């Protein structure tokens, strides 16, 4: 077991950026109906289900943005505490 905990700050930032990049794809997309004349309940039910799913996708994207901020916050905390706790070192 190593005597020191080594943190690769550049790799942590890369991981945060990867999470943010994934979040970009998780946005709410409005359904554009092709059939404006259909009044079947199934059509309304499918639209409701689609909107609910899109809301959850957008929520996931928001959560991923928050996770990227958390990752960066941990990186900053390691940087701030590396002098206080010598067993934590930043790897180049």
C-alpha positions as CSV (number, residue, x, y, z in Angstrom):
1,X,0.0,0.0,0.0
2,X,1.5,3.4,-1.0
3,X,2.4,5.9,1.7
4,X,0.9,8.7,-0.3
5,X,-2.4,9.4,-2.1
6,X,-1.6,10.8,-5.5
7,X,-4.1,13.0,-7.3
8,X,-3.7,13.6,-11.0
9,X,-5.4,17.0,-11.3
10,X,-5.3,17.1,-15.0
11,X,-7.0,13.8,-15.3
12,X,-9.6,14.9,-12.8
13,X,-10.4,18.0,-14.9
14,X,-10.6,15.7,-18.0
15,X,-13.1,13.6,-16.3
16,X,-15.2,16.6,-15.3
17,X,-15.2,17.8,-18.9
18,X,-16.3,14.4,-20.1
19,X,-19.2,14.5,-17.7
20,X,-20.2,18.0,-18.9
21,X,-19.9,16.9,-22.5
22,X,-22.2,14.0,-21.9
23,X,-24.7,16.4,-20.3
24,X,-25.0,18.5,-23.4
25,X,-26.8,15.6,-25.2
26,X,-29.3,15.3,-22.4
27,X,-31.7,18.1,-23.2
28,X,-35.5,18.2,-23.4
29,X,-36.7,17.9,-27.0
30,X,-40.2,19.0,-27.8
31,X,-42.4,16.5,-29.6
32,X,-43.6,17.8,-33.0
33,X,-46.7,15.9,-33.9
34,X,-47.1,14.9,-37.5
35,X,-50.8,14.2,-37.2
36,X,-52.8,17.3,-36.0
37,X,-56.2,15.7,-36.7
38,X,-55.9,12.5,-34.5
39,X,-58.0,12.7,-31.3
40,X,-57.4,9.2,-30.1
41,X,-56.6,8.9,-26.3
42,X,-53.6,6.8,-27.2
43,X,-52.1,9.7,-29.0
44,X,-52.5,11.9,-25.9
45,X,-51.1,9.2,-23.7
46,X,-48.1,8.7,-25.8
47,X,-47.5,12.5,-25.9
48,X,-47.7,12.6,-22.1
49,X,-45.3,9.7,-21.7
50,X,-42.8,11.3,-24.2
51,X,-42.9,14.6,-22.3
52,X,-42.4,12.8,-19.0
53,X,-39.4,10.9,-20.4
54,X,-37.9,14.1,-21.9
55,X,-38.3,15.8,-18.5
56,X,-36.3,13.0,-16.9
57,X,-33.6,13.2,-19.6
58,X,-33.3,16.9,-19.0
59,X,-33.1,16.3,-15.2
60,X,-30.3,13.8,-15.8
61,X,-28.4,16.4,-17.8
62,X,-28.7,18.9,-15.0
63,X,-27.5,16.3,-12.5
64,X,-24.5,15.6,-14.7
65,X,-23.7,19.3,-14.7
66,X,-23.8,19.3,-10.9
67,X,-21.5,16.2,-10.8
68,X,-19.0,18.0,-13.0
69,X,-19.0,20.9,-10.5
70,X,-18.6,18.4,-7.6
71,X,-15.6,16.8,-9.3
72,X,-14.0,20.2,-9.8
73,X,-14.7,21.1,-6.2
74,X,-12.9,17.9,-5.0
75,X,-10.0,18.8,-7.2
76,X,-9.8,22.3,-5.7
77,X,-10.1,20.8,-2.2
78,X,-7.2,18.4,-2.9
79,X,-5.1,21.4,-4.1
80,X,-5.9,23.5,-1.0
81,X,-5.2,20.6,1.4
82,X,-2.0,19.2,-0.2
83,X,0.2,21.2,2.1
84,X,-1.9,20.5,5.2
85,X,-1.8,16.8,4.6
86,X,1.5,15.7,3.2
87,X,0.2,12.2,2.4
88,X,-1.9,13.7,-0.4
89,X,0.2,14.8,-3.4
90,X,-0.7,16.1,-6.8
91,X,0.7,14.1,-9.6
92,X,1.9,16.1,-12.6
